[in-house]
């Protein structure tokens, strides 16, 4: 039962990591902001990006935003922490 819940949480975290990666790559391309897929990606990621930028202002260096990396590393850290707590 615990393994199934962990698997579900991990699947959601991996899906969100891919959403972050896709949104980050789209920021280089500058797609049409009226595209529904682009709007969904920005609605899913921009609140978290803004929170990280507000709490950790040093993640924006020389015009380069590293908040997606911080979020991905944070999700990986939480995943490892939960796995070690549950399955040790």
N, C-alpha and C positions, 0 to 999 in steps of 0.2 A: 504494500500500500504506500509506504513512504517513498519507495523507489519510483513508483508511478507518478506521484506528485512531483518528485524531483525531476523526473523526465519531462513532465509537462512544463515546469518552470524553466528548465534548461532549453526546451524547444522554443518557448516564447522569447527567451533572452537571445538565442541564436537568430531568430527571425528579426528581432529588433536590431541586432548588430548588422544584419544585411540591409535593413532599411536605412540605417545610418551610413553605411558604406555607399549605397546607391545615391542617397541625398548628397553626400559629400562629392561624389563624382559629378553629379548634376550641377553643382555649384560652379564647376569649371566650364561647363558647356553653355550655361545660361539658357535653359529651355524656356518655352512659352509659359509664362506664369498663369495663364488661364487654362492650361491643360489640367484636367481633373486628377490625373495620376500625380503630377507635380504638386498640386495643391494638397493632396492627401499626404504625400511624403513630407512636405514642409509642415503640415499641421501635426504630424507625428513626431517630428524631430526638433523643430524650432523652439518649442517651450523648454525642452531639456538643454539644448544648446545655449539658450539665453540664460538659463539658471546657472550653468557652468561658467559662462562668461562673466556673470555678475559676481559669483562667489570666488572665482579664480581669475582675476583680470589678466594675470600673466600668461594665460594660454593663447592670447592673441599677440603674436610677436611679428613685427615688421609686416603687418598686414596679412599675415597667415594665421588662420583660425585653427587651433589644435584641439578645440573642444570635442570633436568626434573621436579623436584618439583617447582623450581622457575618459569619455563615456565607455568606449570599448574596453579599455583597460579596467575600468571600474566594474563592468559587467563580468569580465573574466575573473577578476579578484573575488567578487561575490560568489560566482559559480564554484570556484575552487574552495572557498571558505565553507559554503553549504555542503559540498561533497565531502569535505574532510570532517565536518561535524556529524554528518549523518552516517557515513560509512566507515568510520574508524573503529 
